[in-house]
Amino acid sequence: MFTTGKCNLTCSYCGGSFESEVVPWTVKYDLEALKRTIERDNDATVIFYGGEPLSNPAFIMKAMDSIKATRWGIQTNGTLVRLLPERYWRRMNVALLSIDGRREITDKHRGRKVYDTVERNFRYIKSLGVPTIARMTVTEDTDIFEDVTHLLGLGFDKVHWQLNVVWTEKWRVREWAQASYLPGMRKLMDLFVDSLREGKVLGIVPILGVVSAHFHGGYLGSPCGAGYKSFSITTDGRVLSCPIAVREKWAELGTVQQFRILEDPLPEPCKQCEFRTYCGGRCFYASKEKYWGEEGFMEVDEITKEYLRIVLSRINEIEDLIRRGVVSLEQLRYDPTEDSSEVIP
């Protein structure tokens, strides 16, 4: 649920606010219409989104006071947290805060002192008992092992990330992946399995979500549920399959009064792929737009497949731990749509 198209930051890989004529900075539709739509679902999760959703705290309060939902959450850059009163934070089931890892990496791409502000606000939210997820954007500056373990060490319950390969100019992602990212993923997988041996499931979403898919059934399309299990409501009342596809007509499914659901969300080229139930076609937006062209898209695809091989290569060990009762199948169940998290980077 978009609260605004406005953002108070201008991150290097994003560009800041949506234009007000594309995503209005105030909500233009009748909230009662959305209330009726959401309350037809007896198990609805509502996640506030933007722009920066906390730029419009009054709408968040109004929505939470008038709509019945099973779960509430927010995706925020973490800088305006105190604009929402504590009583509303205490009702949140999950808070996703944008932070890219270590201080120097975060501040380089998000702005000076952003890391310190987000860390301070993260600790406040955590003190209220709200489960937290770190939302990373991974660039060529990222050391995936160092930055993920740094965030887990701060106390985030889970971490997820997206590779900076959607809106940015093409960079040497293949060379970086071979030299840094994939070796780091192997180290993260070692850490995940070592923790399982102690009966603890680390909240590394791109690992946990794949392991869950293996044991509990895979994904019909993009694991985030784009267009078939999750939907984005813009401030002008459009319903989109993907929250970042605010300009693209292919993403429009209708309005808050009436919209359709994608019956076959898996991209055609993915239907014969051995990884389809784990990957679901990767990011729905990236598969549609291919900003780097077909060749660039496939370059990232190969990196994705190699990361999936790294995770799936340890399934036999995980099965052994399940058989021995060290960890349970239920501990390994994870539905990313409940958290609005990203499984496939």
N, C-alpha and C positions, 0 to 999 in steps of 0.2 A: 504494500500500500504506500504509494508515493505521498509524502506530505508537502513536498515542494520540489521544484527543479533547481533551487538555489543551493550553492555550496560556499562555505567560507574559506576553503582552501583551493589552491591551484596546483595539484600534484603533477609531476612531470609526465606521467603516463596517462593522464585523464583530461586535464585542461580546465577543470572546475565546473562551474554551473552549466546546466542546460539553458539554452536561450528560452526566455519566457514565452515566446510564441510557439515553442516546441513542447516544453513541459512548463506550464504556468507555475509561478512561484507561490500561488495560493490555490486552494482546492475550489474547483468551479462546479462540481456536481452536488446533487442532493445526497447527503449521507444516508438518509433513510432508504434510498434505493440500494445502496451498497449493503446496508444492514440486512435488508431482506435477502439479498443474494448470499451473503456469508452465513446467515443463520439457517439457511437450508442445509448446510453441512453441519452435522452434529459433532464433528471432530475437527473443526477449523483451526488452523494456525494462521495468525496475522503477524506479519513482520513489517515494521515501518522502514521506509526506504526514501532515498532522495536522488539527486542533490544530497544535502545534509539534512536528514529528517528532523534533527533537533533545532533547525532554523525555524520550525513551525511547531513549537511545543503545544500551543493551544489546540491544534487539530488532533494531536496524539491524545491529549486528555479527553477531548470530546468523543473521539472514537472509542477509547477504552471505557468511558462512562456509559456509552449507549449501545455498544455491540457486544453480543455474547460470543466468546471464542474459547476454545480449549487451551490454547497457548498464545502468548504474546511475546514478541521479540522486536529487536531493532538492529539494523545495520548502520553504524555511525562511525564518523572519523574520530570520535572520542574527545573532541575539543569543547563541546558545548553541553556537556553532561549535566551541569548544575542548573540548566534552564528548565529541566523537567523535575517537578517536585518529587521528593523521596517516596511518597506513597505510591506513585505510579511506577517508579523503579522497582519497588518491592513486589509489584504484580507481574513483572517481566519474568518469563521463563528462560530467556536467553538474550544475551547482548553480544553482538559481534562488533569488535572494535578494529579499525584499520590501523595496523602497525606492521612494519616490514621486517622486524627482527631487531638487531642491535641499533643503538642510538645513531651511529654514524650513517647507517644505511637508511633508516627511517627519515632522518632529517634531510639527507641529501635529496630525496625524492618528494617528500611531503612538506618540507619547510622547517626553518630554524626553530628549535625548541618544541617541535610537535611531539617528539618522543617523550619528553618530560611531562608534557601536558596529558598525553594519553595514558602514560603510566600512572600518574597521580589519579586520574579519573577512573582508570581500571581498578585501582585499589579501593576507591570509594564504592564502586558498583559491587565489587566482590565482597566488601564488608556488609552489604545489604543482603547477601546470600543469593545473588543472581549468577547463574552459570555463565561463563564467558568463553568466547571464541576469538582468537586472533585471526584477522583477515590480512594475509600477506599478498602483496604484489611482488613477484620474483623477477628480478632484472639480472643483467650480467654482473652486477655488483654483489649479488647474493651468494653467500655460502650456505646452501640449503641446510646442511647439518648444523652449522654453528647458529644460524638464525632461528631455526625451529626449536632447537634445544634451549636457546636463550629464552624464547617466549614461554616454553613449558616451565623453565626454571623460575620465571617471574610468577607463575601460578595460574596461567591460563588453563582452563579445563580442556580445551581443544585448540588445534591450529589447522587452518586450511590455507591454500594459496592458489593463485592463478599466475601462469607465466605471462610475462609482458609481451605477448605476441598477437594482440588483437588490433589495437588502435595505433601502435607505435610504428615508426619506420623500421624496416627489416634490419636486423643485426645478426651477428655471427652466432646464432643460437645453437647450431649443430656442434661447432667447436667447443663452445662453452659447456654444452651438455656432456660431451665426452670427457672433458677435462675436469669439470666441477660438479655439475648437477647429478649425473648418474652415479658417480662414486659416492656423492653425499647421500643419495637415496639408498645405496647399499648399506651405508653406515646407519641410516635411520631405520632400515629394516632389521638390522642386527639389534639395534636398541629396542625396537618393538617386540621382537621375539624374546630377547633376554628379559624384558619386563613381564611378558606372558609367563615365562618360567617361574616368576615370583607371584603369579596370580593377578597381575596388574595389567589392565588394558590401557595403553597410552592413547590419548586423544589426538592422534595424527590422522586427520580425516582422509587424506588421499591414500593412506594405507588401510585404516579401519573400514572405510567404505567399500574397498575392493574385497577385503576379507569377508565382510558381511555379505556382500553380493554372492560370494562363493558358497557360503553356508546357508543363506536364507533366501535365495532367489535373486536373480539379477535385475537390471534396469531395462525398462521398455524403451527408453530414450535417454536423453541427457539425465544423469543422476539427480540434478537439481529439480527435475520434474517439469521443465519448461514446456508449457502448453498442454500437458496431459495430466499433471498432478499439482502443478503450481502455476499461478497466474499473477500478473502484475497490473495493478490499477493505477493509471496515471492521474495527475491532478485535474485533467479535463474529462475524466470518466471513461477513457478508452481502456479496454482489457487487452494486454499484450501477452504473448507467449514467453517473452524474455524481457527482463527489466532494463537492459541496456539498449534494446532495439526500439528506441523511442521515435525514430524517424522512418523506419522501414515498414512498408505496407504489408509485407509478408507476415509480420509479427502480430498484426491486428486481428483479434478474435471476436471483437464486438464491443459492447459497452457494459457498464455496470448493470443495466437492465436485462441484457441478454447477450450471451456469448457462446461460442462453440468450444469444444474440447478436441484436441488433436487425437485422432483414433490410431494413427500410425506414425509416431514421432521419430522413429529410427531412420536416419538418412539411407537412401537406397544403396549407395556404395558400401555401407557398413553391414548389410544384412547377411553377408557370407563371411564376415570377419570372425576369427576365433575368439576375439576379445569383446564381442558386441554386448554380452550381458554384463560385463564389468564396466565398460566404457560408455555404452549407450550413444555412441557417435560424438563423444567429447562435448565441448561447448556448442550449444545449438546455434548461437550467434556466429561463432567462428566458422562453423560448417556451412552456414548460409552465405556469409559475406566474403570469406577468403580474401582478406585485405592484402595478404602477401602473395596472392595468386595461388594456383593449384600446386605449383612446385613448392612454394613456401609452406602451404598448408600440409603437404605430405611430409615435409621435413620435420615439422612439429609432430605429425602423426607417428613417425618412426621413433621419436623420443618418447612419446606416450606409450607405445607398444613395449619399448625396452624397460620403462619404469614398471609396467604391468608384469612383465616377465620377472623382474626383480622381486616383486611382491608375491606372485604366485609360485615362485620357486621354493618358498618356505611353507607352503600349505601342508606338506606331509609332516613337518615338525609340529605345526599347529594342531593338526589332527591327532597326533600322538599326545600332546598336552591335554586335549579334550578327553581322549580315551582314559587318560590317567587321572582325570578329575582335577587337574591343576587349574584349568580355566574352563568355564562353561560355554556352551553355544549361545546362551542368552546374553552373556557378557559381550559377545562378538556381534550382536545384532545392532545395526545402526541405520536409521532412516534419515538421510540428509535433508529431506523436505521438512522435517520437524524443526530443524535448526536453520534452514535456509543456507546451508553450507555447500561447498563445492568439493566433490570427490575427485574429479579428474582435472588436474591442473591445465 
